[in-house]
Amino acid sequence: MARAEHSVVAAAGHFLDSFKHPARLLIAISGGSDSTGLLVALATLCAAGHYPDISLFACTIDHALRPGSADEATTVSALCARYGIPHIIRRWDGDKPATGVQAAARAKRYELLVDAAGAAGADAILSAHTRDDQNETIAMRAERSAAGIGLSGMADAVLLNSSVWLLRPFLGVDRAAVRAFLATRGETWIDDPSNLNPLFERARIRQREEVPTCGREAGDRLALSERAAEFLAQNVFKEHGAFALGADAIEMVFRDPAAWRGLLMLAATTGGRVHIMEAASAERLRGFLASGRLSRLTVGRVVFDRRREGLFLYRECRGIEPMLLTPGMAAIWDGRYRVTNRTHEAFVIGAVGNEGDDLGENLHGPALRALKAMPRLKSEVGTTVTDGADFMQAVIAPYRLFLPRFELPLANALAGICDITAFPPPPNE
């Protein structure tokens, strides 16, 4: 067996060996060399009868961004048919954004893949990102940040939409090896012209003579996540809608980067934000905490309330938009709660606001201020929706859409503090 073929088949075999239970796997295939190589390698191994408990099927996302995309998806269908792999096509219909089209396409691709995986009962989605993609990602992030966890690159597994894991079996394989493997099998692939378009950041990185390969290892990220999780589990508790940390915990955030990371992720969760606060805002927060002042600072939609007994975090009661939910409708409100209307009438979810002065007769200080930003349900005519008529669950905003495997301990620590179900592990773990 040629060296290239061996590395590709070995990676595919090692990946399939990691499953200890029967699994149904959805291969995301565009028709490019990487995804074609992944499908051919996995299909060949499964056809040999070595993995009877693994079933494969494939999905192509037609972004409808250029002429011929529908024909390319049909070509992929024919490839899958030759290897006996069931194949479906999902199309991105509707208007496309004038700017940020690649980011929008990526988000839509994941949305359509998650939908396809759910419809087919898949245990995981497989993506064919290679070592080349990893190096390009590290280079792109290095240009945006001189240091920090962003330089770690992609995880080998990511939980999408809190529902299905996307796994990357070829993250340690070179693209050249994949193409050499396909050549030995007489297979061709489709070249996407956008991969060479200098208007796109990844294309510009790809055209460089050298792409840096350094970056924080996944093991480092996992260790940081585990330490941050431990800090949160031991030092944070939730009370009347506010998160509280003792005085000793405040001192820890200055000594331990993991504790600081945990605090920032707790703040993002409190504010219903997908991303942690920007560097300038984080420095403001650090300066506020270092001053020791018994005062309040609002940053990133979160109030940091410093008291003698410790630090309290709660959502500021400003900019919280009400939302109308019709019967059977489910939605994310304020980035903090997933709400499902299980009644037969529409209702509005909004913040308690000044009504908290009447509801919180026995509350004061941070607890009363936190109450004002808590959700309250009312009918369209203004009457309070009765208990049991709705379903509401806290959301861990930073990890709701994308949860890298090495962040799982930290995500589950936040889930524990918020008293919600833990995020599931990857199916091959």
N, C-alpha and C positions, 0 to 999 in steps of 0.2 A: 504494500500500500504506500503510495507517495506520501511525503511528509505533510503536504498541505491537506490532502484528503484525510490523513490520520488525525491531524489536529481538529479538523471540523467534525468528523465522525466521533472522535473521542469526547469532544465537548458536548455533542448531542447525546451520546450514550451516558456520560456522567450526569447530565441533567435528568434524563429519564430514570436513571438509577436512584435519584434522590426521592422519588415518589414511593412511599411505603403502602399506599392505599390506591384503589382504583381511581382514575382521574379522567376527566373529559377536558381537553385542552383546545382552545381557540387560537390558531396561528393568524396573527395580523400580517397579511401579505400584500405588498404594493406592486410586486412584480420586479422590483429592483434586485440587485445581486444579493444583498444581505438576507432579505426575507425569502427570496427564492431558495437560497442555500439552506436556510433553516428548515423550510418545508421539505425539501428534497432529502436532507439528512435524517430528519425525524421520520418521514414517511418510509424511507428505506429501512431504517432500523425496526420500525413497527411491522412492516410487511414481512420481515424475516421471522416474525413470531417470537421475538425476544421479550416483548412487553404486551402480553395479552390483556392486561388491565388498564392499558392506556388507549383512549380513543381520541382521534384527531379530527378537527374540522377547521376550516379557514374562512376568513372574512377579508374582503377588500373594501376600503373606503374610497369611493369616488368623490373627490372634493369638487369636481366640476369647475376647476379653475382654469383649464386650458382645453383647446380643441383636442379631441382624440382620447380624452381620459376615459370615456365610456368604453371605447374599443379596447383600451389597455386592460380595463377590468375584465372584459370578455376573454382576452388572451390569458389572463391569470386563471380564469375559470377553466379554460381548456387544459392548462398545466395541472391544476388540481385534479381534474378528471382523469388524466393519464396516470396519476399516482393513487387514484382511488380515494381522494380526500374530498368529502362534501364541502361545497363552497357557496358562500352567499355574498352579495354585493349590497353595501349600504351607501346611499348617495347624499351628499350635502346639498340640499335644495335651498332655494331662496337667495336673497341678496347677500353679497359678500362685502366686507368692510373695505373702504378705500385705503386705509392704512393698517399696519399691524396684521396683515393678512396671514402671515405664517403662524403667528401666535394664535390667531383665531382658528386657523385650520387645525392646529395641534389640539386645541381645546375641543373642537367639534369632533375630531377623529376619536379622541378618548371617549367622548360622550356616546358616539355611535357604536364604538367597540363594546363599551359597558352594556349598552342596550342589547346588542347582538349576543353577548355572552349570557346575559340574563334570560333572554328568550330561548337560548339553546341549552340552558342548564350547565354552562361551562364552569369548571372549578378554577380556571385561570386563563388569562390572555397571555400569549407569547409574543414578544417583540424581538426583532433581530438586531438590536443595537450591538455594534462591535467595539473592539478596542479603539478603532479610529474615531468612532463617535464619542467615546469616552474622553479621549485626548482633546478633541475639538471642544467638548463641553467645558473641560477644565480651562482651556485657553480662553474661551469666551468669558467665563466667570472671572478669570484672573485679570482681565481688562477692566472689569467693573469693580473689583475689590482687591486691594493690595494684600490682604490677608484675611483669614477667617474660615469658617466652616463651609462657605460657598465654594471653596476650591476643591472640595472633595469629589466633585463629579456626580455621575448618576449612580443610583443604587441598583443592585441586581434584582431587586423586587420592590414594587410600589403598589400600595393598596389604592385603588381608584374609587372615588365616590363612596368610600366607606363600605364597599360591597364586594369587589372582586379584585384579586391580585393580578398585576401585570408582571411577568417574569422575563428576564433577559438572559437566556442561556449562552449567548455568544459574546458577552461583554469582555471576555478574555481572549477573543479570537480576532486576528487581523483580517481586514477586508480582502487583502490580497490572497490570503489562504482560502477564503470563501470562494473567490472567483476562480482560483486554480482548481478547487474541488468541483465547481460546476463545469469547468472546461473538461475535466476528466470524464464527466457524465454526459458530455455533449449538450449541456443545457445553456441557453442564452438568458438574457435578462433585459429589462427595460431601463434605460437611462433617463432620469427625470432632469430636464433642462434647468430647473430651478436650482439644482445642486451646484450649478456653475454661474448662477446669476449674482454678480457682485453687489446687487442691491440688498442681498440677504447676508446677515452677519455670519452664519455658519459657512456659507459659500466662500466668503472672504477668508475665513480662517483656513478652510480646506485647501485654498490655492496657495498658501504659504509653503515655502520650501521646507520649513521645519515647524512642527507643532509641539509645544511643550507637553511632557508626559508626567510631570510632577503633580502631586495633589495629595490631600489628606486621605489616608486609607480608610476603607469602610470600617475596619476594626477600631480606628481612632474615633470615628463618629459614633459607633456603638458604645464605646467606653464612655464618651462624653454624655450620651443619652442616658446610660444607666446611672451615672453619677447625678445627673440633673433630676432623674426620676426619684432617686433616693432622697435628694434634698427636698423635693416637693412633698413626698410621702411623709417625711419626718417633721416637716416644719409648716405645712400649710393646711388650713381647714376652712370649710365654708360655713358661714353663719349669716342667716337672714339676707342672702343674696350678695354678700361681700366675702372676699377671700382675705384671710388674716394670716400674718406671719409675726412670730415673736421677735423681740429685740435682738436676740442672739442670731436669728436667721438673717437679719438685716446686715449684720457684720460679716456673715459668711459670703454674701454676694460680692464683697470687695476682695476676698481672698481666693475664691474658687471660681474659675471661669464656668464650670458646670452649673454652679448655683446661680450665677448671673444669667446663663442661658435658660435655666428653668424659670427664673423670674420673668424674663422677656416673653417666653412662650405662655406663661400664665397671664401676662398682661394682654397678649394678643387674643387669648381665649376670652378674657373678661370683656374686651372691647368688641368681640365678634369680628376680628380682623384676620384675613388670610395670611398676611405677612407680619413679621415682627416690626417694631418701630424702626425708623431710619436711624442712621448713626448719630446725626445731630440731636435727635430727640432722646436717644439712649444716653448721650452724654449729659443732656439736661437732667435726666432722671438720676444719673449717677451723682452729679453735683448736688442735687437736692437731697439725696439720701446721705451723702458724705457730710453735709452741713449739720445734720442732726436736728434741724429745726422742726418743731412740732407745728406743722402746717400742712397745706394741701397743694399738690401739683397735678394739673390735668394735662395729659399727653396721650396721643393715640386713642382718644375717646374714653380713656380710663382715668379715674381719680385715684391718685396715690395719697392716702390720708395717713400722715405720720402722727401717732399718738404715743403717750408714755408707755403703753402696754405693747406697742408694736406698730406694724404697718398694715393698713387695710386697702384693698383694691376693689373698686366697683365701677360699673359703667356710668359715665356722666349722663345726666338726664337732659340731653340736648341732642337735636338732630335724629331723634328716634321716630321714624315714619310709621304711621299706622298702616295696617294691611287688611284688606277685605278677603276673606276666605269663603267661597261658596261651598255648599254641601259636597263632601267627598274630596275636596281640594286639600293638597298638602304643600307646604312651602317653608322656606327658611326665613325667619323673621329676625331682622337686625343682626344677622350673622351669629346669633346666640342660641336660637331655639328652632327646632323643627316642629311645626304645628300641623295637625291633621284635623279637619272639620268632620266630625262623625255625627253631626246633628243633621236635621232636615231643613235647617235654615242657615242663611249666611250670617257670619259674625265678623266683627272687627277686632283684631289684636293690636293693642297699643301699649304704651307705657302707663304705669299707675299715675305718674306725675304728682300734682299737688293733692290728689285724693289720698296720697299716702299719709298726709297729716291726720286724716280721720282713721285710716286703717291701722296705722302704727302707733296706737295709743301708748303701748308699753315699750316702744323703741325710742332710741335717741342716738345722736352722733352718727357714726358711719352706717349703722344698721338702718336708721331712718332714711338717710340719703340714698343708700343702696336700694331701698324699697321703691323709691320714686321711679327707678329705671327698670323695675321688674315688669313682666307682662301682665296684662289684664284683658279679659275677653268680654266684649259687649255685643249685643245684638245690634242690628242696624237702627233700631229705635232707641238705643241707649240703655237698655236693661242688661244687667249682668248675666252672663251665660252661666248656667248652673254647673256645679261640680260634676265631673264624670261625662260631660257632654263633649269633651275635647280630648285630644291626645297631644301632649307637649313633652319634648325631651331636649335637654341641653345639648349643644353642639360644640365640638372642639374645632373651632373655625380653622386654625392653621393646618389641620390634618383632615378636614372633611373631604377634600377633593383628591389630595395627594399625600400619601403617608409612606415615605421610604422605610424599608425594612429596618435600617439602623436607627430610626427614630421611634420605633415601636415601644420601647420601654418608657420613654418620655410621654408619648401619646397616651399610654395606658395609665400612667400616673395621673395625668390630667383627667382622664375618664373616671378614675377612682375618686378624685377630689370632687368631681361634678356629680358623682353617684349615678353614672350611666354604664351600660355594658361595655366591657373591654373590646378593643379592636381585635379581630381574629388574626392568627398567625398565617403565614403563607401555607398553602396546601402541601408543599413538599418539605415542610419543616418538622 
